[in-house]
Amino acid sequence: MLIKFKSKESGDFVMMSDVALPLLKMMGTSGMSKGAVSADELRASLSRLESALAQVSEKAPDADADQEDEEVKEVKLSLNTRASPLLEMLRREAAEGDGYVMWQED
């Protein structure tokens, strides 16, 4: 399932729900596939998400430690990388002071 994010100051984007829903929970929301963060909550949500992502990256295992000889190696994007569009949207809206971020199934 895809989750579509919308805001006043940023372009819309979609994200797979298996990535989006955990990020939404990190922001302090219910983690449901439909919701919104109002202007009053933007800075707090952004701060919670940044803090949670920092903790996740500290706990990430060293990629070289677990490498095995394989013909094809799958490149896995970190959660921080996948969160970039959402972080940017939250930052833009928080900077404006009167924005919002909404999401729903697409």
N, CA, C and O atoms as a Tinker XYZ file with bonds, in Angstrom:
   424  protein
     1  N      0.844000   -1.166000    0.000000    73     2
     2  CA     0.000000    0.000000    0.000000    64     1     3
     3  C      0.896000    1.239000    0.000000    63     2     4     5
     4  O      1.974000    1.241000    0.595000    81     3
     5  N      0.439000    2.275000   -0.668000    73     3     6
     6  CA     1.142000    3.545000   -0.721000    64     5     7
     7  C      0.455000    4.565000    0.178000    63     6     8     9
     8  O     -0.768000    4.566000    0.318000    81     7
     9  N      1.257000    5.429000    0.781000    73     7    10
    10  CA     0.755000    6.543000    1.569000    64     9    11
    11  C      1.165000    7.819000    0.850000    63    10    12    13
    12  O      2.338000    8.007000    0.529000    81    11
    13  N      0.198000    8.695000    0.598000    73    11    14
    14  CA     0.469000    9.961000   -0.079000    64    13    15
    15  C      0.503000   11.082000    0.960000    63    14    16    17
    16  O     -0.419000   11.234000    1.761000    81    15
    17  N      1.586000   11.866000    0.930000    73    15    18
    18  CA     1.766000   12.999000    1.833000    64    17    19
    19  C      1.500000   14.280000    1.069000    63    18    20    21
    20  O      1.906000   14.425000   -0.084000    81    19
    21  N      0.805000   15.220000    1.729000    73    19    22
    22  CA     0.462000   16.507000    1.120000    64    21    23
    23  C      0.742000   17.610000    2.141000    63    22    24    25
    24  O      0.636000   17.403000    3.349000    81    23
    25  N      1.099000   18.780000    1.626000    73    23    26
    26  CA     1.260000   19.941000    2.487000    64    25    27
    27  C      1.066000   21.207000    1.676000    63    26    28    29
    28  O      0.942000   21.171000    0.452000    81    27
    29  N      1.044000   22.321000    2.379000    73    27    30
    30  CA     0.813000   23.617000    1.747000    64    29    31
    31  C      2.030000   24.090000    0.958000    63    30    32    33
    32  O      1.879000   24.603000   -0.151000    81    31
    33  N      3.225000   23.929000    1.505000    73    31    34
    34  CA     4.443000   24.501000    0.935000    64    33    35
    35  C      5.291000   23.523000    0.126000    63    34    36    37
    36  O      6.240000   23.942000   -0.538000    81    35
    37  N      4.974000   22.246000    0.167000    73    35    38
    38  CA     5.795000   21.233000   -0.510000    64    37    39
    39  C      4.969000   20.480000   -1.541000    63    38    40    41
    40  O      3.739000   20.472000   -1.491000    81    39
    41  N      5.662000   19.853000   -2.467000    73    39    42
    42  CA     4.989000   18.990000   -3.422000    64    41    43
    43  C      4.569000   17.687000   -2.761000    63    42    44    45
    44  O      5.193000   17.246000   -1.796000    81    43
    45  N      3.532000   17.083000   -3.269000    73    43    46
    46  CA     3.069000   15.791000   -2.766000    64    45    47
    47  C      4.105000   14.713000   -3.081000    63    46    48    49
    48  O      4.864000   14.830000   -4.044000    81    47
    49  N      4.127000   13.671000   -2.263000    73    47    50
    50  CA     4.949000   12.510000   -2.571000    64    49    51
    51  C      4.298000   11.280000   -1.974000    63    50    52    53
    52  O      3.470000   11.385000   -1.070000    81    51
    53  N      4.666000   10.124000   -2.473000    73    51    54
    54  CA     4.152000    8.858000   -1.955000    64    53    55
    55  C      5.296000    8.046000   -1.371000    63    54    56    57
    56  O      6.456000    8.186000   -1.760000    81    55
    57  N      4.928000    7.197000   -0.428000    73    55    58
    58  CA     5.900000    6.351000    0.251000    64    57    59
    59  C      5.210000    5.016000    0.553000    63    58    60    61
    60  O      4.013000    4.977000    0.836000    81    59
    61  N      5.957000    3.960000    0.491000    73    59    62
    62  CA     5.406000    2.647000    0.840000    64    61    63
    63  C      4.994000    2.663000    2.314000    63    62    64    65
    64  O      5.683000    3.238000    3.157000    81    63
    65  N      3.873000    2.029000    2.607000    73    63    66
    66  CA     3.342000    2.065000    3.969000    64    65    67
    67  C      4.257000    1.386000    4.982000    63    66    68    69
    68  O      4.259000    1.757000    6.156000    81    67
    69  N      5.043000    0.387000    4.542000    73    67    70
    70  CA     5.932000   -0.286000    5.489000    64    69    71
    71  C      7.047000    0.629000    5.989000    63    70    72    73
    72  O      7.680000    0.339000    7.004000    81    71
    73  N      7.288000    1.725000    5.283000    73    71    74
    74  CA     8.243000    2.740000    5.726000    64    73    75
    75  C      7.495000    3.909000    6.357000    63    74    76    77
    76  O      7.897000    4.410000    7.407000    81    75
    77  N      6.409000    4.344000    5.722000    73    75    78
    78  CA     5.680000    5.528000    6.171000    64    77    79
    79  C      5.067000    5.363000    7.558000    63    78    80    81
    80  O      5.184000    6.262000    8.390000    81    79
    81  N      4.423000    4.244000    7.820000    73    79    82
    82  CA     3.720000    4.081000    9.091000    64    81    83
    83  C      4.665000    4.099000   10.293000    63    82    84    85
    84  O      4.340000    4.743000   11.290000    81    83
    85  N      5.818000    3.424000   10.251000    73    83    86
    86  CA     6.757000    3.559000   11.373000    64    85    87
    87  C      7.269000    4.989000   11.551000    63    86    88    89
    88  O      7.459000    5.441000   12.680000    81    87
    89  N      7.492000    5.699000   10.450000    73    87    90
    90  CA     7.930000    7.097000   10.548000    64    89    91
    91  C      6.852000    7.953000   11.208000    63    90    92    93
    92  O      7.157000    8.822000   12.025000    81    91
    93  N      5.604000    7.707000   10.853000    73    91    94
    94  CA     4.510000    8.449000   11.464000    64    93    95
    95  C      4.435000    8.186000   12.967000    63    94    96    97
    96  O      4.171000    9.103000   13.744000    81    95
    97  N      4.664000    6.951000   13.377000    73    95    98
    98  CA     4.676000    6.634000   14.809000    64    97    99
    99  C      5.834000    7.349000   15.501000    63    98   100   101
   100  O      5.686000    7.831000   16.625000    81    99
   101  N      6.981000    7.417000   14.835000    73    99   102
   102  CA     8.126000    8.137000   15.400000    64   101   103
   103  C      7.803000    9.613000   15.605000    63   102   104   105
   104  O      8.342000   10.249000   16.511000    81   103
   105  N      6.926000   10.155000   14.767000    73   103   106
   106  CA     6.523000   11.553000   14.870000    64   105   107
   107  C      5.581000   11.781000   16.047000    63   106   108   109
   108  O      5.313000   12.923000   16.419000    81   107
   109  N      5.083000   10.702000   16.627000    73   107   110
   110  CA     4.160000   10.828000   17.739000    64   109   111
   111  C      2.703000   10.745000   17.336000    63   110   112   113
   112  O      1.819000   11.029000   18.144000    81   111
   113  N      2.441000   10.360000   16.094000    73   111   114
   114  CA     1.059000   10.202000   15.649000    64   113   115
   115  C      0.605000    8.780000   15.943000    63   114   116   117
   116  O      1.379000    7.969000   16.451000    81   115
   117  N     -0.642000    8.481000   15.624000    73   115   118
   118  CA    -1.187000    7.147000   15.865000    64   117   119
   119  C     -0.577000    6.102000   14.947000    63   118   120   121
   120  O     -0.650000    4.905000   15.227000    81   119
   121  N      0.028000    6.553000   13.841000    73   119   122
   122  CA     0.588000    5.609000   12.883000    64   121   123
   123  C     -0.451000    5.036000   11.944000    63   122   124   125
   124  O     -0.206000    4.035000   11.271000    81   123
   125  N     -1.601000    5.664000   11.899000    73   123   126
   126  CA    -2.663000    5.211000   11.003000    64   125   127
   127  C     -2.374000    5.691000    9.584000    63   126   128   129
   128  O     -1.574000    6.605000    9.386000    81   127
   129  N     -3.021000    5.077000    8.601000    73   127   130
   130  CA    -2.758000    5.397000    7.206000    64   129   131
   131  C     -3.453000    6.677000    6.739000    63   130   132   133
   132  O     -3.343000    7.044000    5.569000    81   131
   133  N     -4.161000    7.355000    7.633000    73   131   134
   134  CA    -4.788000    8.635000    7.297000    64   133   135
   135  C     -4.691000    9.539000    8.518000    63   134   136   137
   136  O     -5.031000    9.143000    9.633000    81   135
   137  N     -4.218000   10.765000    8.283000    73   135   138
   138  CA    -4.122000   11.703000    9.395000    64   137   139
   139  C     -3.491000   13.008000    8.972000    63   138   140   141
   140  O     -3.277000   13.264000    7.787000    81   139
   141  N     -3.197000   13.832000    9.970000    73   139   142
   142  CA    -2.616000   15.144000    9.693000    64   141   143
   143  C     -1.883000   15.652000   10.926000    63   142   144   145
   144  O     -2.154000   15.241000   12.055000    81   143
   145  N     -0.949000   16.555000   10.674000    73   143   146
   146  CA    -0.259000   17.283000   11.730000    64   145   147
   147  C     -0.515000   18.759000   11.453000    63   146   148   149
   148  O     -0.200000   19.265000   10.376000    81   147
   149  N     -1.085000   19.436000   12.431000    73   147   150
   150  CA    -1.414000   20.851000   12.264000    64   149   151
   151  C     -0.187000   21.722000   12.504000    63   150   152   153
   152  O      0.856000   21.243000   12.948000    81   151
   153  N     -0.329000   22.993000   12.206000    73   151   154
   154  CA     0.760000   23.957000   12.377000    64   153   155
   155  C      1.270000   23.955000   13.814000    63   154   156   157
   156  O      2.475000   24.068000   14.044000    81   155
   157  N      0.371000   23.829000   14.776000    73   155   158
   158  CA     0.760000   23.841000   16.187000    64   157   159
   159  C      1.626000   22.650000   16.565000    63   158   160   161
   160  O      2.429000   22.744000   17.493000    81   159
   161  N      1.480000   21.541000   15.868000    73   159   162
   162  CA     2.178000   20.303000   16.209000    64   161   163
   163  C      3.414000   20.031000   15.354000    63   162   164   165
   164  O      4.169000   19.102000   15.641000    81   163
   165  N      3.629000   20.832000   14.304000    73   163   166
   166  CA     4.690000   20.539000   13.338000    64   165   167
   167  C      6.080000   20.468000   13.960000    63   166   168   169
   168  O      6.799000   19.490000   13.751000    81   167
   169  N      6.462000   21.475000   14.712000    73   167   170
   170  CA     7.816000   21.499000   15.273000    64   169   171
   171  C      8.050000   20.345000   16.232000    63   170   172   173
   172  O      9.124000   19.742000   16.224000    81   171
   173  N      7.067000   20.033000   17.052000    73   171   174
   174  CA     7.206000   18.918000   17.994000    64   173   175
   175  C      7.302000   17.591000   17.246000    63   174   176   177
   176  O      8.106000   16.731000   17.605000    81   175
   177  N      6.489000   17.425000   16.212000    73   175   178
   178  CA     6.526000   16.191000   15.411000    64   177   179
   179  C      7.875000   16.042000   14.706000    63   178   180   181
   180  O      8.447000   14.953000   14.670000    81   179
   181  N      8.372000   17.133000   14.152000    73   179   182
   182  CA     9.676000   17.123000   13.489000    64   181   183
   183  C     10.770000   16.762000   14.473000    63   182   184   185
   184  O     11.639000   15.946000   14.165000    81   183
   185  N     10.737000   17.355000   15.640000    73   183   186
   186  CA    11.747000   17.080000   16.665000    64   185   187
   187  C     11.726000   15.618000   17.098000    63   186   188   189
   188  O     12.781000   14.999000   17.239000    81   187
   189  N     10.531000   15.061000   17.311000    73   187   190
   190  CA    10.418000   13.648000   17.701000    64   189   191
   191  C     10.957000   12.731000   16.613000    63   190   192   193
   192  O     11.654000   11.760000   16.906000    81   191
   193  N     10.635000   13.036000   15.354000    73   191   194
   194  CA    11.100000   12.211000   14.243000    64   193   195
   195  C     12.621000   12.275000   14.123000    63   194   196   197
   196  O     13.272000   11.241000   13.973000    81   195
   197  N     13.187000   13.468000   14.188000    73   195   198
   198  CA    14.646000   13.599000   14.099000    64   197   199
   199  C     15.341000   12.857000   15.236000    63   198   200   201
   200  O     16.358000   12.198000   15.022000    81   199
   201  N     14.801000   12.963000   16.426000    73   199   202
   202  CA    15.379000   12.276000   17.582000    64   201   203
   203  C     15.308000   10.753000   17.426000    63   202   204   205
   204  O     16.280000   10.049000   17.700000    81   203
   205  N     14.163000   10.257000   16.987000    73   203   206
   206  CA    13.996000    8.813000   16.800000    64   205   207
   207  C     14.921000    8.287000   15.708000    63   206   208   209
   208  O     15.501000    7.211000   15.854000    81   207
   209  N     15.063000    9.034000   14.621000    73   207   210
   210  CA    15.949000    8.607000   13.537000    64   209   211
   211  C     17.410000    8.609000   13.984000    63   210   212   213
   212  O     18.188000    7.754000   13.561000    81   211
   213  N     17.783000    9.551000   14.825000    73   211   214
   214  CA    19.149000    9.580000   15.354000    64   213   215
   215  C     19.417000    8.341000   16.198000    63   214   216   217
   216  O     20.504000    7.767000   16.130000    81   215
   217  N     18.441000    7.927000   16.985000    73   215   218
   218  CA    18.600000    6.722000   17.804000    64   217   219
   219  C     18.691000    5.477000   16.946000    63   218   220   221
   220  O     19.477000    4.577000   17.243000    81   219
   221  N     17.898000    5.413000   15.883000    73   219   222
   222  CA    17.923000    4.266000   14.975000    64   221   223
   223  C     19.283000    4.151000   14.299000    63   222   224   225
   224  O     19.828000    3.053000   14.183000    81   223
   225  N     19.835000    5.277000   13.851000    73   223   226
   226  CA    21.118000    5.232000   13.148000    64   225   227
   227  C     22.258000    4.855000   14.080000    63   226   228   229
   228  O     23.245000    4.271000   13.636000    81   227
   229  N     22.142000    5.177000   15.359000    73   227   230
   230  CA    23.165000    4.777000   16.330000    64   229   231
   231  C     23.164000    3.271000   16.551000    63   230   232   233
   232  O     24.208000    2.678000   16.823000    81   231
   233  N     21.994000    2.657000   16.435000    73   231   234
   234  CA    21.857000    1.225000   16.671000    64   233   235
   235  C     22.101000    0.382000   15.425000    63   234   236   237
   236  O     22.173000   -0.844000   15.514000    81   235
   237  N     22.228000    1.025000   14.261000    73   235   238
   238  CA    22.382000    0.286000   12.999000    64   237   239
   239  C     23.674000   -0.521000   13.011000    63   238   240   241
   240  O     24.724000    0.003000   13.383000    81   239
   241  N     23.611000   -1.786000   12.610000    73   239   242
   242  CA    24.818000   -2.609000   12.572000    64   241   243
   243  C     25.759000   -2.160000   11.466000    63   242   244   245
   244  O     25.333000   -1.567000   10.475000    81   243
   245  N     27.025000   -2.444000   11.643000    73   243   246
   246  CA    28.035000   -2.132000   10.635000    64   245   247
   247  C     27.804000   -3.022000    9.425000    63   246   248   249
   248  O     27.815000   -4.247000    9.544000    81   247
   249  N     27.597000   -2.424000    8.278000    73   247   250
   250  CA    27.278000   -3.174000    7.061000    64   249   251
   251  C     28.405000   -4.113000    6.668000    63   250   252   253
   252  O     28.138000   -5.212000    6.182000    81   251
   253  N     29.669000   -3.711000    6.863000    73   251   254
   254  CA    30.796000   -4.548000    6.475000    64   253   255
   255  C     30.933000   -5.783000    7.357000    63   254   256   257
   256  O     31.487000   -6.795000    6.929000    81   255
   257  N     30.436000   -5.705000    8.573000    73   255   258
   258  CA    30.585000   -6.818000    9.507000    64   257   259
   259  C     29.807000   -8.049000    9.063000    63   258   260   261
   260  O     30.218000   -9.171000    9.358000    81   259
   261  N     28.714000   -7.869000    8.375000    73   259   262
   262  CA    27.857000   -8.987000    7.992000    64   261   263
   263  C     27.930000   -9.337000    6.516000    63   262   264   265
   264  O     27.109000  -10.121000    6.041000    81   263
   265  N     28.878000   -8.789000    5.777000    73   263   266
   266  CA    28.945000   -9.081000    4.345000    64   265   267
   267  C     29.369000  -10.514000    4.103000    63   266   268   269
   268  O     30.266000  -11.039000    4.762000    81   267
   269  N     28.706000  -11.132000    3.148000    73   267   270
   270  CA    29.049000  -12.471000    2.711000    64   269   271
   271  C     29.350000  -12.391000    1.231000    63   270   272   273
   272  O     28.924000  -11.461000    0.547000    81   271
   273  N     30.105000  -13.396000    0.730000    73   271   274
   274  CA    30.380000  -13.443000   -0.700000    64   273   275
   275  C     29.099000  -13.853000   -1.413000    63   274   276   277
   276  O     28.620000  -14.975000   -1.250000    81   275
   277  N     28.554000  -12.949000   -2.196000    73   275   278
   278  CA    27.358000  -13.206000   -2.980000    64   277   279
   279  C     27.569000  -12.634000   -4.375000    63   278   280   281
   280  O     28.304000  -11.662000   -4.551000    81   279
   281  N     26.922000  -13.243000   -5.364000    73   279   282
   282  CA    27.038000  -12.720000   -6.718000    64   281   283
   283  C     26.324000  -11.377000   -6.838000    63   282   284   285
   284  O     26.813000  -10.457000   -7.494000    81   283
   285  N     25.169000  -11.278000   -6.201000    73   283   286
   286  CA    24.393000  -10.041000   -6.261000    64   285   287
   287  C     24.182000   -9.561000   -4.834000    63   286   288   289
   288  O     23.673000  -10.296000   -3.987000    81   287
   289  N     24.578000   -8.320000   -4.579000    73   287   290
   290  CA    24.375000   -7.748000   -3.253000    64   289   291
   291  C     23.267000   -6.722000   -3.331000    63   290   292   293
   292  O     23.284000   -5.825000   -4.175000    81   291
   293  N     22.316000   -6.864000   -2.452000    73   291   294
   294  CA    21.190000   -5.944000   -2.438000    64   293   295
   295  C     21.572000   -4.708000   -1.642000    63   294   296   297
   296  O     22.081000   -4.813000   -0.527000    81   295
   297  N     21.328000   -3.551000   -2.209000    73   295   298
   298  CA    21.599000   -2.293000   -1.531000    64   297   299
   299  C     20.354000   -1.904000   -0.747000    63   298   300   301
   300  O     19.277000   -1.734000   -1.319000    81   299
   301  N     20.507000   -1.766000    0.552000    73   299   302
   302  CA    19.375000   -1.395000    1.390000    64   301   303
   303  C     19.515000    0.060000    1.810000    63   302   304   305
   304  O     20.557000    0.483000    2.312000    81   303
   305  N     18.460000    0.806000    1.600000    73   303   306
   306  CA    18.466000    2.200000    2.001000    64   305   307
   307  C     18.171000    2.292000    3.493000    63   306   308   309
   308  O     17.308000    1.585000    4.014000    81   307
   309  N     18.888000    3.160000    4.158000    73   307   310
   310  CA    18.641000    3.338000    5.574000    64   309   311
   311  C     17.311000    4.049000    5.789000    63   310   312   313
   312  O     16.795000    4.714000    4.890000    81   311
   313  N     16.778000    3.903000    6.966000    73   311   314
   314  CA    15.531000    4.573000    7.299000    64   313   315
   315  C     15.698000    6.082000    7.228000    63   314   316   317
   316  O     14.766000    6.793000    6.849000    81   315
   317  N     16.879000    6.579000    7.589000    73   315   318
   318  CA    17.144000    8.013000    7.493000    64   317   319
   319  C     17.018000    8.500000    6.058000    63   318   320   321
   320  O     16.459000    9.569000    5.811000    81   319
   321  N     17.528000    7.731000    5.117000    73   319   322
   322  CA    17.447000    8.109000    3.712000    64   321   323
   323  C     16.005000    8.088000    3.242000    63   322   324   325
   324  O     15.565000    9.002000    2.544000    81   323
   325  N     15.279000    7.072000    3.612000    73   323   326
   326  CA    13.884000    6.962000    3.196000    64   325   327
   327  C     13.013000    8.049000    3.824000    63   326   328   329
   328  O     11.979000    8.420000    3.267000    81   327
   329  N     13.430000    8.554000    4.975000    73   327   330
   330  CA    12.664000    9.593000    5.672000    64   329   331
   331  C     12.903000   10.990000    5.107000    63   330   332   333
   332  O     12.189000   11.924000    5.470000    81   331
   333  N     13.878000   11.151000    4.239000    73   331   334
   334  CA    14.267000   12.482000    3.737000    64   333   335
   335  C     13.110000   13.311000    3.187000    63   334   336   337
   336  O     13.000000   14.484000    3.545000    81   335
   337  N     12.243000   12.766000    2.337000    73   335   338
   338  CA    11.151000   13.608000    1.813000    64   337   339
   339  C     10.203000   14.097000    2.922000    63   338   340   341
   340  O      9.734000   15.235000    2.891000    81   339
   341  N      9.934000   13.232000    3.885000    73   339   342
   342  CA     9.055000   13.611000    4.986000    64   341   343
   343  C      9.721000   14.657000    5.876000    63   342   344   345
   344  O      9.080000   15.622000    6.294000    81   343
   345  N     10.999000   14.466000    6.163000    73   343   346
   346  CA    11.731000   15.453000    6.957000    64   345   347
   347  C     11.734000   16.816000    6.281000    63   346   348   349
   348  O     11.501000   17.839000    6.925000    81   347
   349  N     11.997000   16.823000    4.990000    73   347   350
   350  CA    12.026000   18.081000    4.246000    64   349   351
   351  C     10.658000   18.762000    4.267000    63   350   352   353
   352  O     10.570000   19.978000    4.437000    81   351
   353  N      9.601000   17.985000    4.095000    73   351   354
   354  CA     8.253000   18.544000    4.123000    64   353   355
   355  C      7.959000   19.152000    5.490000    63   354   356   357
   356  O      7.452000   20.270000    5.580000    81   355
   357  N      8.276000   18.419000    6.551000    73   355   358
   358  CA     8.039000   18.930000    7.905000    64   357   359
   359  C      8.847000   20.196000    8.170000    63   358   360   361
   360  O      8.337000   21.141000    8.771000    81   359
   361  N     10.091000   20.221000    7.730000    73   359   362
   362  CA    10.941000   21.396000    7.942000    64   361   363
   363  C     10.385000   22.619000    7.222000    63   362   364   365
   364  O     10.354000   23.711000    7.789000    81   363
   365  N      9.952000   22.446000    5.992000    73   363   366
   366  CA     9.390000   23.579000    5.237000    64   365   367
   367  C      8.127000   24.111000    5.895000    63   366   368   369
   368  O      7.953000   25.322000    6.038000    81   367
   369  N      7.266000   23.217000    6.286000    73   367   370
   370  CA     6.012000   23.637000    6.908000    64   369   371
   371  C      6.256000   24.274000    8.271000    63   370   372   373
   372  O      5.602000   25.260000    8.614000    81   371
   373  N      7.180000   23.733000    9.050000    73   371   374
   374  CA     7.499000   24.298000   10.362000    64   373   375
   375  C      8.106000   25.683000   10.214000    63   374   376   377
   376  O      7.846000   26.559000   11.039000    81   375
   377  N      8.910000   25.898000    9.180000    73   375   378
   378  CA     9.541000   27.194000    8.946000    64   377   379
   379  C      8.497000   28.259000    8.619000    63   378   380   381
   380  O      8.651000   29.418000    9.004000    81   379
   381  N      7.442000   27.872000    7.915000    73   379   382
   382  CA     6.391000   28.821000    7.549000    64   381   383
   383  C      5.527000   29.187000    8.750000    63   382   384   385
   384  O      5.001000   30.297000    8.831000    81   383
   385  N      5.385000   28.249000    9.677000    73   383   386
   386  CA     4.638000   28.524000   10.888000    64   385   387
   387  C      3.135000   28.354000   10.802000    63   386   388   389
   388  O      2.466000   28.308000   11.834000    81   387
   389  N      2.589000   28.259000    9.612000    73   387   390
   390  CA     1.132000   28.115000    9.503000    64   389   391
   391  C      0.739000   26.970000    8.577000    63   390   392   393
   392  O     -0.371000   26.950000    8.045000    81   391
   393  N      1.621000   26.045000    8.391000    73   391   394
   394  CA     1.370000   24.954000    7.457000    64   393   395
   395  C      0.747000   23.735000    8.125000    63   394   396   397
   396  O      0.294000   23.788000    9.269000    81   395
   397  N      0.738000   22.670000    7.398000    73   395   398
   398  CA     0.194000   21.401000    7.853000    64   397   399
   399  C      0.821000   20.295000    7.024000    63   398   400   401
   400  O      1.390000   20.561000    5.966000    81   399
   401  N      0.725000   19.076000    7.485000    73   399   402
   402  CA     1.102000   17.899000    6.703000    64   401   403
   403  C     -0.039000   16.894000    6.863000    63   402   404   405
   404  O     -0.452000   16.570000    7.976000    81   403
   405  N     -0.530000   16.416000    5.736000    73   403   406
   406  CA    -1.607000   15.424000    5.729000    64   405   407
   407  C     -1.119000   14.178000    4.994000    63   406   408   409
   408  O     -0.227000   14.252000    4.149000    81   407
   409  N     -1.707000   13.050000    5.325000    73   407   410
   410  CA    -1.384000   11.810000    4.611000    64   409   411
   411  C     -2.624000   10.933000    4.552000    63   410   412   413
   412  O     -3.517000   11.013000    5.396000    81   411
   413  N     -2.648000   10.084000    3.515000    73   411   414
   414  CA    -3.742000    9.128000    3.328000    64   413   415
   415  C     -3.298000    8.043000    2.367000    63   414   416   417
   416  O     -2.301000    8.199000    1.662000    81   415
   417  N     -4.028000    6.954000    2.338000    73   415   418
   418  CA    -3.739000    5.879000    1.402000    64   417   419
   419  C     -3.913000    6.398000   -0.013000    63   418   420   421
   420  O     -4.795000    7.211000   -0.289000    81   419
   421  N     -3.057000    5.915000   -0.906000    73   419   422
   422  CA    -3.142000    6.331000   -2.297000    64   421   423
   423  C     -3.415000    5.123000   -3.157000    63   422   424
   424  O     -3.526000    5.246000   -4.377000    81   423
